[in-house]
């Protein structure tokens, strides 16, 4: 039997983890996140497909691909969290297709600048995990099972 597929999608600037504002985002790199996610997914009986993009249209395409593949999604939309209705609408396609979508953030947006306190994704997400660094991704995986 094949393990259930989970798309683990990271948005803009997350490819700079480890060097970008480590006091906010920690010292783990995106490779560290992907390695930990792959290990945790395997332990939970899931198969993680980890991807990162700085291009909004590519993220939308990946969300459509997740729906077509019947996959759940863990997504860190980065800055798109706060303003991208295109990403929000693609996330809604995931959840209205009967799949789960968990929004994740390394930091706690509610404790940061005012503009970060609004998520256009949260209202269409199954749930949100924020503020636990790399562990946010792993907690999101656990929430799927």
Backbone as CSV, one residue per row, in Angstrom:
resi,resn,N_x,N_y,N_z,CA_x,CA_y,CA_z,C_x,C_y,C_z
1,UNK,0.836,-1.180,0.000,0.000,0.000,0.000,0.884,1.247,0.000
2,UNK,0.521,2.222,-0.795,1.294,3.448,-0.920,0.949,4.412,0.219
3,UNK,1.981,5.065,0.760,1.774,6.048,1.828,1.010,7.250,1.268
4,UNK,0.103,7.831,2.052,-0.599,9.036,1.616,0.394,10.175,1.343
5,UNK,0.144,10.885,0.252,1.012,11.976,-0.188,0.593,13.291,0.465
6,UNK,1.586,14.037,0.932,1.373,15.376,1.486,2.315,16.334,0.759
7,UNK,1.752,17.377,0.183,2.575,18.439,-0.391,2.955,19.383,0.753
8,UNK,4.234,19.663,0.899,4.729,20.597,1.906,5.325,21.768,1.134
9,UNK,4.582,22.864,1.098,4.891,23.986,0.223,5.323,25.211,1.021
10,UNK,6.423,25.810,0.586,6.950,27.006,1.241,7.047,28.127,0.224
11,UNK,6.656,29.308,0.649,6.585,30.456,-0.240,7.833,31.321,-0.263
12,UNK,7.646,32.588,-0.623,8.759,33.478,-0.926,9.694,33.720,0.254
13,UNK,10.958,33.763,-0.084,12.065,34.070,0.828,12.400,32.956,1.809
14,UNK,11.615,31.887,1.822,11.920,30.797,2.744,13.148,30.012,2.306
15,UNK,13.576,30.198,1.065,14.840,29.617,0.627,16.030,30.292,1.297
16,UNK,15.790,31.387,1.996,16.847,32.126,2.702,16.888,31.820,4.193
17,UNK,16.115,30.817,4.617,16.148,30.446,6.038,17.570,30.101,6.464
18,UNK,17.885,30.418,7.696,19.219,30.174,8.236,20.082,31.424,8.201
19,UNK,19.817,32.288,7.196,20.563,33.545,7.101,19.640,34.754,7.180
20,UNK,18.379,34.593,6.855,17.418,35.702,6.878,16.851,35.860,8.288
21,UNK,17.163,36.942,8.927,16.638,37.272,10.248,16.574,36.057,11.179
22,UNK,17.731,35.477,11.497,17.712,34.286,12.359,17.103,34.548,13.737
23,UNK,17.111,35.793,14.194,16.487,36.114,15.473,14.959,35.960,15.412
24,UNK,14.401,35.983,14.201,12.956,35.805,14.007,12.646,34.382,13.551
25,UNK,13.399,33.907,12.557,13.075,32.645,11.887,13.947,31.475,12.315
26,UNK,14.935,31.722,13.157,15.812,30.651,13.620,16.986,30.413,12.682
27,UNK,17.816,29.459,13.053,19.036,29.190,12.278,18.899,27.970,11.370
28,UNK,17.755,27.267,11.439,17.548,26.128,10.552,17.402,26.609,9.116
29,UNK,17.984,25.871,8.191,17.845,26.179,6.772,16.603,25.470,6.225
30,UNK,16.221,25.806,5.013,15.094,25.122,4.392,15.436,23.654,4.165
31,UNK,16.697,23.350,3.863,17.106,21.949,3.747,16.904,21.217,5.074
32,UNK,17.205,21.886,6.186,16.959,21.292,7.509,15.467,21.016,7.703
33,UNK,14.636,21.965,7.312,13.191,21.800,7.435,12.737,20.607,6.596
34,UNK,13.185,20.564,5.336,12.767,19.475,4.444,13.240,18.117,4.957
35,UNK,14.440,18.040,5.488,14.947,16.772,6.042,14.113,16.327,7.237
36,UNK,13.825,17.255,8.137,13.029,16.922,9.317,11.607,16.526,8.916
37,UNK,11.037,17.227,7.959,9.689,16.910,7.480,9.666,15.520,6.855
38,UNK,10.649,15.212,6.036,10.692,13.894,5.389,10.806,12.778,6.419
39,UNK,11.645,12.977,7.444,11.778,11.975,8.513,10.475,11.800,9.279
40,UNK,9.864,12.920,9.672,8.625,12.868,10.444,7.498,12.258,9.613
41,UNK,7.414,12.649,8.355,6.378,12.088,7.480,6.527,10.576,7.394
42,UNK,7.747,10.108,7.190,7.989,8.665,7.123,7.574,7.964,8.397
43,UNK,7.890,8.553,9.530,7.524,7.960,10.824,6.010,7.919,11.010
44,UNK,5.306,8.852,10.369,3.848,8.911,10.483,3.142,8.127,9.376
45,UNK,3.928,7.509,8.494,3.336,6.752,7.392,2.881,7.605,6.232
46,UNK,3.488,8.788,6.100,3.161,9.712,5.016,4.353,9.854,4.079
47,UNK,4.084,10.313,2.878,5.135,10.638,1.921,5.076,12.133,1.666
48,UNK,6.138,12.858,2.019,6.171,14.315,1.873,6.856,14.712,0.576
49,UNK,6.210,15.588,-0.166,6.774,16.199,-1.368,7.034,17.659,-1.015
50,UNK,8.288,17.985,-0.683,8.661,19.319,-0.196,9.108,20.207,-1.352
51,UNK,8.550,21.405,-1.409,8.858,22.352,-2.485,8.883,23.782,-1.933
52,UNK,9.633,24.641,-2.607,9.678,26.070,-2.260,9.702,26.877,-3.543
53,UNK,8.995,27.996,-3.548,9.014,28.886,-4.700,8.915,30.338,-4.257
54,UNK,9.491,31.201,-5.072,9.349,32.637,-4.894,8.352,33.207,-5.903
55,UNK,7.645,32.329,-6.630,6.763,32.747,-7.719,5.323,32.339,-7.431
56,UNK,4.471,33.324,-7.293,3.094,33.114,-6.872,2.332,32.152,-7.787
57,UNK,2.471,32.321,-9.078,1.774,31.442,-10.015,2.199,29.990,-9.877
58,UNK,3.474,29.773,-9.599,3.955,28.411,-9.399,3.309,27.786,-8.164
59,UNK,3.160,28.576,-7.103,2.494,28.074,-5.897,1.050,27.695,-6.206
60,UNK,0.353,28.526,-6.951,-1.028,28.231,-7.340,-1.073,26.925,-8.130
61,UNK,-0.151,26.762,-9.072,-0.091,25.525,-9.862,0.133,24.307,-8.968
62,UNK,1.006,24.423,-7.974,1.278,23.307,-7.065,0.046,22.955,-6.236
63,UNK,-0.707,23.956,-5.819,-1.924,23.690,-5.062,-2.944,22.953,-5.934
64,UNK,-3.046,23.348,-7.190,-3.918,22.618,-8.126,-3.427,21.185,-8.301
65,UNK,-2.107,21.020,-8.415,-1.519,19.687,-8.557,-1.836,18.814,-7.338
66,UNK,-1.814,19.400,-6.147,-2.140,18.651,-4.933,-3.579,18.132,-5.008
67,UNK,-4.493,18.978,-5.456,-5.890,18.559,-5.592,-5.983,17.393,-6.578
68,UNK,-5.331,17.537,-7.726,-5.380,16.498,-8.758,-4.770,15.188,-8.270
69,UNK,-3.780,15.281,-7.375,-3.119,14.089,-6.834,-3.849,13.530,-5.613
70,UNK,-4.868,14.226,-5.128,-5.580,13.782,-3.926,-4.731,13.900,-2.677
71,UNK,-3.859,14.913,-2.641,-2.917,15.085,-1.535,-3.398,16.159,-0.563
72,UNK,-3.086,15.957,0.713,-3.235,17.022,1.699,-2.068,17.987,1.528
73,UNK,-2.188,19.167,2.146,-1.174,20.212,1.979,-0.802,20.812,3.326
74,UNK,0.495,20.993,3.516,1.043,21.838,4.577,1.682,22.999,3.838
75,UNK,1.263,24.218,4.150,1.755,25.376,3.399,2.205,26.495,4.329
76,UNK,3.394,27.006,4.045,3.863,28.248,4.645,3.843,29.265,3.511
77,UNK,2.775,30.063,3.417,2.662,30.983,2.295,3.583,32.202,2.378
78,UNK,4.340,32.329,3.471,5.225,33.493,3.606,4.411,34.777,3.492
79,UNK,4.952,35.757,2.810,4.290,37.059,2.680,2.947,36.967,1.971
80,UNK,2.739,35.940,1.141,1.444,35.791,0.458,0.305,35.586,1.444
81,UNK,0.636,35.161,2.658,-0.355,34.980,3.722,-1.242,36.204,3.854
82,UNK,-0.662,37.374,3.717,-1.310,38.621,4.094,-2.054,39.320,2.970
83,UNK,-1.821,38.900,1.711,-2.449,39.662,0.635,-2.781,38.876,-0.628
84,UNK,-2.328,37.648,-0.774,-2.516,36.961,-2.047,-3.846,36.226,-2.109
85,UNK,-4.792,36.832,-2.796,-6.075,36.184,-2.985,-5.969,35.042,-3.986
86,UNK,-4.979,35.078,-4.856,-4.758,33.959,-5.777,-4.342,32.710,-4.997
87,UNK,-3.405,32.859,-4.054,-2.992,31.723,-3.221,-4.141,31.306,-2.311
88,UNK,-4.847,32.255,-1.745,-6.001,31.958,-0.886,-7.044,31.143,-1.637
89,UNK,-7.367,31.565,-2.860,-8.387,30.858,-3.628,-7.934,29.451,-4.004
90,UNK,-6.648,29.284,-4.315,-6.119,27.949,-4.621,-6.139,27.067,-3.371
91,UNK,-5.872,27.645,-2.210,-5.985,26.890,-0.947,-7.422,26.453,-0.720
92,UNK,-8.373,27.322,-1.044,-9.794,26.981,-0.891,-10.175,25.817,-1.795
93,UNK,-9.571,25.737,-2.976,-9.838,24.610,-3.869,-9.406,23.307,-3.202
94,UNK,-8.283,23.347,-2.482,-7.805,22.156,-1.772,-8.835,21.713,-0.743
95,UNK,-9.267,22.628,0.103,-10.155,22.230,1.200,-11.567,21.913,0.712
96,UNK,-12.052,22.592,-0.305,-13.395,22.277,-0.799,-13.407,20.993,-1.626
97,UNK,-12.221,20.487,-1.965,-12.143,19.195,-2.661,-12.141,18.027,-1.664
98,UNK,-12.200,18.369,-0.378,-12.225,17.327,0.650,-10.867,16.989,1.230
99,UNK,-9.837,17.719,0.845,-8.496,17.507,1.383,-8.258,18.486,2.527
100,UNK,-7.265,18.186,3.356,-6.882,19.087,4.450,-5.739,19.987,4.013
101,UNK,-5.737,21.199,4.543,-4.667,22.160,4.284,-4.346,22.847,5.602
102,UNK,-3.088,22.704,6.047,-2.647,23.321,7.291,-1.668,24.441,6.958
103,UNK,-2.011,25.646,7.395,-1.146,26.820,7.231,-0.113,26.797,8.351
104,UNK,1.157,26.987,8.009,2.204,27.011,9.028,3.027,28.292,8.924
105,UNK,3.559,28.685,10.076,4.491,29.818,10.146,5.549,29.496,11.187
106,UNK,6.784,29.822,10.873,7.884,29.596,11.809,7.773,30.525,13.009
107,UNK,7.476,31.789,12.733,7.307,32.762,13.812,5.818,32.853,14.143
108,UNK,5.492,33.690,15.109,4.100,33.918,15.471,3.674,35.255,14.874
109,UNK,2.971,35.234,13.745,2.595,36.499,13.097,1.771,37.418,13.998
110,UNK,1.015,36.862,14.923,0.179,37.684,15.803,0.999,38.538,16.756
111,UNK,2.267,38.182,16.950,3.112,38.937,17.874,4.069,39.882,17.141
112,UNK,3.857,40.028,15.823,4.773,40.846,15.022,4.081,42.109,14.513
113,UNK,4.562,42.664,13.427,4.002,43.900,12.877,2.516,43.723,12.561
114,UNK,1.783,44.833,12.611,0.338,44.802,12.382,-0.033,44.121,11.068
115,UNK,0.691,44.414,9.988,0.302,43.860,8.687,0.404,42.344,8.649
116,UNK,1.217,41.750,9.533,1.370,40.294,9.569,0.236,39.607,10.335
117,UNK,-0.601,40.368,10.983,-1.640,39.778,11.839,-2.873,39.324,11.065
118,UNK,-2.939,39.659,9.791,-4.059,39.238,8.966,-3.597,38.151,8.015
119,UNK,-4.336,37.053,8.003,-4.076,35.977,7.046,-5.299,35.817,6.167
120,UNK,-5.121,35.930,4.855,-6.219,35.659,3.933,-6.364,34.157,3.706
121,UNK,-5.360,33.378,4.119,-5.373,31.920,3.959,-6.125,31.246,5.114
122,UNK,-5.959,31.740,6.323,-6.527,31.088,7.515,-8.015,30.763,7.395
123,UNK,-8.852,31.652,6.850,-10.279,31.323,6.790,-10.627,30.116,5.914
124,UNK,-9.736,29.736,4.998,-10.012,28.575,4.140,-9.157,27.368,4.509
125,UNK,-8.269,27.529,5.491,-7.400,26.433,5.934,-8.148,25.540,6.920
126,UNK,-7.723,24.292,6.978,-8.247,23.365,7.976,-7.809,23.818,9.367
127,UNK,-6.570,24.329,9.465,-6.022,24.818,10.726,-4.723,25.547,10.482
128,UNK,-4.205,26.153,11.542,-2.961,26.923,11.467,-2.068,26.543,12.638
129,UNK,-0.761,26.394,12.357,0.238,26.158,13.394,1.295,27.245,13.215
130,UNK,1.576,27.995,14.271,2.509,29.118,14.149,3.317,29.301,15.424
131,UNK,4.541,29.764,15.240,5.341,30.199,16.367,6.289,29.173,16.956
132,UNK,6.393,28.002,16.342,7.221,26.943,16.903,8.441,26.618,16.044
133,UNK,8.849,27.543,15.197,10.010,27.309,14.343,9.796,26.096,13.452
134,UNK,10.852,25.358,13.207,10.785,24.150,12.382,9.705,23.196,12.879
135,UNK,9.473,23.151,14.177,8.458,22.264,14.755,7.049,22.567,14.226
136,UNK,6.818,23.787,13.766,5.498,24.112,13.207,5.155,23.177,12.059
137,UNK,6.124,22.895,11.203,5.891,21.981,10.078,5.575,20.571,10.583
138,UNK,6.302,20.108,11.592,6.124,18.754,12.103,4.781,18.627,12.820
139,UNK,4.380,19.648,13.556,3.073,19.645,14.197,1.956,19.627,13.166
140,UNK,2.162,20.330,12.066,1.169,20.327,10.989,1.001,18.933,10.397
141,UNK,2.097,18.229,10.213,2.019,16.840,9.715,1.204,15.977,10.679
142,UNK,1.466,16.130,11.958,0.736,15.347,12.968,-0.753,15.686,12.936
143,UNK,-1.065,16.935,12.660,-2.469,17.341,12.608,-3.208,16.661,11.451
144,UNK,-2.482,16.252,10.434,-3.122,15.618,9.286,-3.545,14.182,9.554
145,UNK,-2.929,13.559,10.576,-3.252,12.141,10.793,-4.177,11.891,11.954
